[in-house]
Amino acid sequence: MKAGLYLHIPFCKSKCAYCDFASFAGQEEKMAAYAEKVQEEIRQKALQYPGTVIATLFIGGGTPSLFPPEMMENVLRCLHDHFVFDPQAECTCECNPGTVTESFLQVLKKWGINRLSFGAQCAQPHLLHMLGRIHTWEDVCASVSLARENGFRNINLDIMLGLPGQSEKDVQETLEKALALSPTHLSCYGLIVEEGTLLSHQVEKGLWQLPDEETERREYALCQSMLAAHGFVQYEISNFALPAFPCRHNLDCWRRKEYIGIGSAACGFMGNVRWQNPPALQDYLAGMPSDETVISPEEARFESMMLGLRTMEGVSEKDFLAMHGVSLEKAFGRQLKKPLQEGLIKWEMGRVFLTETGLSLQNRILVELL
């Protein structure tokens, strides 16, 4: 059977103001122990899921590019020693501008990594400072250039919208500078101020004011129009790619395909079981068990809708029936009537998908489906 694999590297130079991921700054002395623990988990998962062929690999963080090249090589070697990789596997590694070295990139290339994702975020120094990012736009340009020199062609840039103090002109400038680097993929995410983060405390104190909903909509529409004009196809709410370059790993997750999670805080989904490894670094290193949940048939059906409606292709009647043994009409026909009447979704050609208006109101639609 084929599955994806997500590998989490939780180390960072510093914690970004908006970040609520399992990432840890100033813990470099634990990297060697972490690399050993990850290899132990790789061996365990290979025994637990024998015969699994890895179709996609995604190394996220944290800052994977902060991991020493020799440790990354040991981990990647272990993965290839214990799992079979599809010859056409898409293998992505997240990198932070300013932390990428040639030796690190050479290790990635040696072990089949063929896609890089850089956390560029924005081009304006004052906004990068507000976010707690430690790089400059010059670092973005240098890192992308170094990646190309080392043979990487499939490159994503992450861009953030809806930032405090960010103008439409800022968004346009960022997109223009990003497009000048000739990426194959752009992820344009709206900022979510997560509770407990430094940014949330700053917003609560009035140090930063978030843009209103209409401003965010205009910034999002600007992304859609600019990227379409440059040949990018929007295939998910926040993701745009040149033809043939959508992120297969994320698409498989939105299509509710199985994946193995390895590393602290990593989630996995196999069969009807979803799990999350201990998010605390010390707990993971100590071998604490993962938190497992058996997914009920009702929950599985809702997950298919929740994930599928993020994509432009939507949810296929045929695939839904094959996966769940019940028709889309029987599972959600009644709940879909209202958003259909309001023009938030369409049901055409055997698929249910969000309209342009529905894209910005996805959360409301999902509440109704519940």
Protein Blocks (a to p, Z undefined) as FASTA:
>chain_A
ZZddddddfbdfbdcfklccdcdehilmmmmmmmmmmmmmmmmmmmmmghiacfbdcdde
djfklpcfklmmmmmmmmmmmpccdfkbccdddddehiacfklmmmmmmnopabdcddek
pacfklmmmnopabdfklmmmmmmmmmmnopabdcddddehiehiafklmmmmmmmmmmn
opabdcdddddddehiaklmmmmnopaccddfklmmmmmmmmmmmmmmnopacfbfkbcc
dehiacfklmmmmnopacddedehiacdehjaccdddfblklmmnopacddddddfklmm
mmmmmmmmmpmnlpafklmmmmnopafklmmmmmmmmmmmnopacceehiacddfklmmm
mmmmmmmmZZ
